[in-house]
Amino acid sequence: MTVKGLIAAVSEQEDLNFLLTNRIPRAAVTRFMGWFSKIENPYVCAASIALWRLFSDLDLAEAKKAEFRSLHDCFTRELKDGLRPFDPDPAIVTSPSDAIIGAHGAIEDTELFQIKGANYSLLDLLGMPELVETHRNGRFVTLRLTSSMYHRFHAPADFRVERVTFISGDTWNVNPIALKRVEKLFCKNERAVIETRLPSGEALTIVPVAAILVASLRLHCIDRTLNAQTQAPTVYPCDATVKKGDELGWFEHGSTIIVLTPGRFEFCPNVREGVRIKAGQPLLRKMG
């Protein structure tokens, strides 16, 4: 096959992937999956997990338990104790979750990007002008969770959670194919903005973004699950002190977490686009 033919084949495959995972009634499919995944029937559960294994690299060897009540129970599984040690250095902000590192870098004034050449603004993502000012010229990193990964996420540093804001939206797929085709995708999907304050006073903001099949997010600090059925209020004042490594909550499936810091942080040497990272491994380091 010629190079031109190979490029055309790849493009056709990407078009098909985008069509199958996005040009469908996303909200309806997501609601159905939310209902189906919670069916507590051993035969349905076993068949669902077997099918999941067939189309992914799902590995349950690290799971705390070997049997699950439902597909949802498997999605939100806990890991065996001690498998995700968090870097103890107080100057280090760790990865809050297992993930594939995506776009990351300096925030140019208030602009960041989902892929090279596809920018979006902090205001579109966060919806709060005062928080935009906090992260102007800061740093950002995008962490993508695949469907087979461990779906719980943790505090990447010692901090105090000050406020959670839920922003309703769509449920586009957030895979790289969709990121190339949907402008400002993260700003279109449902998401939570978790505002925190480090012991040294700097702001650190965590933005879990929902996606198709995933439009449900459990947050322990406000003791509720956020999804398309969430009613007002959607701004939750909070005063929860957490330690690095404490569990913050979980996705119902897999999605994306965007971490925002001030400009006084630099990326650790292991942070490269496309690299897999585990919860607790170094992500950013405070300079000076």
Secondary structure, DSSP 8 states (H G I E B T S, - for coil): --HHHHHHHHHHHHHHHHHHHHSS-HHHHHHHHHHHHT---HHHHHHHHHHHHHTS----TTBS-S--SSHHHHHT--B-TTSS-----TTEEE-SSSEEEEEEEE-BTTEEEEETTEEEEHHHHH--HHHHHHHTT-EEEEEE--TTS--EEE-SSSEEEEEEEEE--B----SHHHHHHSTTHHHHB-EEEEEEE-TTS-EEEEEEE--TT--EEEEGGGTEEEETT--S--EEEEEEEE-TT-EEEEESS--EEEEEE-TTEEE-TT--TT-EE-TTSEEEEE--
